[in-house]
Amino acid sequence: MLNWREAKLSSMNQENQTNQPVDQSNELSKNPNKPSGKPKHLEIKQLKKLESATNKFGDRFEGGDKITVIPPWGGQAIVEITDFYQDHSGNAWARFTASEAPPGWTWLGGCLRASRLQKA
């Protein structure tokens, strides 16, 4: 004998069952994980080169200037600015090269937002 919950579930299951095939083509088109068409090719925009930049204190920096940065191994290192560029948001960045690295480290350089530059 079924209690009232089992009877209700049984009747609900019978109402939900149909003998018609399920149209899966509509289900697949709604799947957000399925790619829709060809991938779009992104346009790579060239970054704008700058001659110089200023930090948040108003100090002007140019290529060849020596700055102080924190290297990957910690502490401080003096590096040389090679050039400047502006990102798509309008922020100026300085690219620099490292001249020294402690034994066991390989460090070619990096980049730093111009607003954070500090003269060496």
C-alpha positions as CSV (number, residue, x, y, z in Angstrom):
1,M,0.0,0.0,0.0
2,L,1.4,3.5,-1.0
3,N,1.3,6.4,1.4
4,W,0.1,9.7,0.1
5,R,3.6,11.0,-0.8
6,E,4.5,8.0,-2.8
7,A,1.1,8.1,-4.6
8,K,1.6,11.8,-5.4
9,L,5.1,11.2,-6.8
10,S,3.9,8.3,-8.8
11,S,1.1,10.3,-10.4
12,M,3.4,13.2,-11.1
13,N,5.9,10.9,-12.9
14,Q,3.1,9.4,-15.0
15,E,1.9,12.8,-16.1
16,N,5.5,13.9,-17.0
17,Q,6.2,10.8,-19.1
18,T,5.4,11.1,-22.8
19,N,6.0,8.8,-25.7
20,Q,7.1,11.6,-28.0
21,P,10.8,11.9,-28.9
22,V,12.7,14.8,-27.3
23,D,13.9,17.5,-29.8
24,Q,17.6,17.8,-28.8
25,S,18.5,20.2,-31.6
26,N,16.8,23.0,-29.7
27,E,18.6,22.0,-26.5
28,L,22.0,22.0,-28.1
29,S,21.5,25.5,-29.5
30,K,20.9,26.8,-26.0
31,N,24.1,25.2,-24.6
32,P,26.4,28.1,-23.6
33,N,29.5,25.8,-23.8
34,K,28.9,25.0,-27.5
35,P,30.7,27.4,-29.8
36,S,28.4,29.3,-32.1
37,G,29.9,29.6,-35.6
38,K,33.5,30.6,-36.4
39,P,35.7,32.2,-33.8
40,K,36.2,35.9,-34.2
41,H,39.6,37.2,-35.1
42,L,40.8,39.8,-32.6
43,E,42.5,42.8,-34.0
44,I,45.8,43.4,-32.3
45,K,46.3,47.1,-31.8
46,Q,49.8,48.5,-31.7
47,L,50.7,50.3,-28.5
48,K,51.5,54.0,-28.7
49,K,55.2,54.7,-28.1
50,L,56.1,57.7,-25.9
51,E,59.2,59.8,-25.7
52,S,59.0,60.4,-22.0
53,A,56.7,60.0,-19.0
54,T,56.1,61.5,-15.5
55,N,55.6,59.8,-12.2
56,K,52.9,60.7,-9.6
57,F,55.2,63.4,-8.1
58,G,55.7,65.1,-11.5
59,D,59.3,63.9,-12.1
60,R,60.0,63.5,-15.8
61,F,61.7,60.3,-17.1
62,E,63.3,59.6,-20.5
63,G,65.0,56.6,-22.1
64,G,68.4,55.9,-20.6
65,D,67.4,57.2,-17.1
66,K,68.4,54.9,-14.2
67,I,65.5,53.9,-11.8
68,T,65.2,51.8,-8.7
69,V,62.9,48.7,-8.8
70,I,62.2,45.7,-6.7
71,P,63.8,42.7,-8.5
72,P,62.3,39.1,-8.3
73,W,64.7,38.1,-5.5
74,G,63.7,41.1,-3.3
75,G,65.6,44.1,-2.1
76,Q,66.3,46.9,-4.7
77,A,68.1,47.0,-8.0
78,I,69.1,49.8,-10.3
79,V,67.9,49.4,-13.9
80,E,67.9,51.4,-17.1
81,I,64.8,52.6,-18.9
82,T,64.8,51.5,-22.6
83,D,61.5,53.0,-23.8
84,F,57.9,54.1,-22.9
85,Y,54.5,53.1,-24.2
86,Q,50.9,53.8,-23.5
87,D,48.3,51.1,-23.0
88,H,44.8,51.1,-24.4
89,S,43.5,52.6,-21.1
90,G,45.8,55.6,-21.4
91,N,48.3,54.5,-18.8
92,A,52.0,55.2,-19.5
93,W,54.5,52.3,-18.9
94,A,58.3,52.2,-18.8
95,R,60.2,49.2,-20.1
96,F,63.6,48.6,-18.5
97,T,66.5,46.3,-18.8
98,A,68.5,44.8,-15.9
99,S,72.3,45.0,-15.9
100,E,73.0,42.7,-13.0
101,A,71.5,39.6,-11.3
102,P,72.8,37.5,-8.4
103,P,74.3,34.1,-9.2
104,G,71.6,31.6,-10.1
105,W,69.2,34.2,-11.3
106,T,68.4,35.2,-14.9
107,W,66.6,38.6,-15.1
108,L,66.4,40.4,-18.4
109,G,64.2,43.3,-17.2
110,G,60.5,44.2,-17.1
111,C,58.0,47.0,-17.2
112,L,56.6,49.3,-14.6
113,R,53.7,51.8,-14.7
114,A,55.2,55.3,-15.1
115,S,53.4,56.7,-12.1
116,R,55.5,54.4,-9.9
117,L,58.9,55.3,-11.3
118,Q,61.6,56.3,-8.8
119,K,65.0,57.9,-9.8
120,A,68.0,55.9,-8.8
